[in-house]
Amino acid sequence: MKYAHVKMDYPSVSVEEFMALSEVQEFTLLSSVILYEGNEYIAHKSASIKYSGDVILLTNDEKDAIEAIKGLCANISVHNINDKKEDAKKKYIDLFTTVSQNTSCPSYDIFFTDGLTIVGKRRDSRDTRSLLSHSKKPFSQSGSLNSFLARILVNVSRAKKTFYDPFSGLGSTLIEASWKGIWCIGSDFNREILTKSVENLRHFKCNCDVFLGTIQTSNVFRIDGIGTDPPYARSTKIEGLLRDVFHSLFSYSAEVLPPNGYLVFLSDSKYFWGDDIREYGLTLLRTHYLYTHKSMTRVLYVVKKP
């Protein structure tokens, strides 16, 4: 059995990314811990999976956990998810007096959650350094996509070889796709923004194809997945109606995505695109709400081509 320790800022988004990276359909969801059978090396390129590894022990008696690690050379991280502060303190003391604690030793995660104690040997960790680095682009602006959401879009799109963002803006998703080793393609209708995007990509040594144009004029036809943050904010200057922009995205996705290919996009929660998506023969699998600030909640749409 494997485990994944996920961020709980947006729980449903974390689970969505886990499903995309692990490619498993059956799993057990506890408070910030997912138990599953499959690949344990899924955390390093994730936005929301902190750690992943092998489950050594699953028990409802915390004393068993002490016996499981007794005498080990271990770098232990204890996660008291549901405990009261005084109970958590006692468990820390009991655990750390039974092992030789050393940061050079193998890492173990011990979770106290939902009445269970889980002991896991960590195999993989999220690359937080790259997320922080990618957030420091030479060019950015208010309302632009942050590195966390950009990585979510790329991962949930399930692109393996070729990723396309038809509203690539300052290139946040392209940076994440390139970092994963996926061929990245982006387009935007704003020449000034596209110029800044090229500089951002050059800064991170990303080799992506970018071009000036709209999705209606795109000649990109071989892609595995689409992930994008279309223009919907009040500050965005676009020609035509908002509905036309999104319908062009749905029409294009229905045409170029392979069977079982994914379109993942963000929108303002005041709009609902479910009926419009189905109009083009696509399947809306799930929506996830992400509070942004007091005047906006974003929605992450996960769409699949049958």
Order of alpha helices (4+ residues) and beta strands (2+ residues): beta-alpha-beta-beta-beta-alpha-beta-alpha-beta-beta-beta-alpha-alpha-beta-alpha-beta-alpha-beta-beta-alpha-beta-alpha-beta-beta
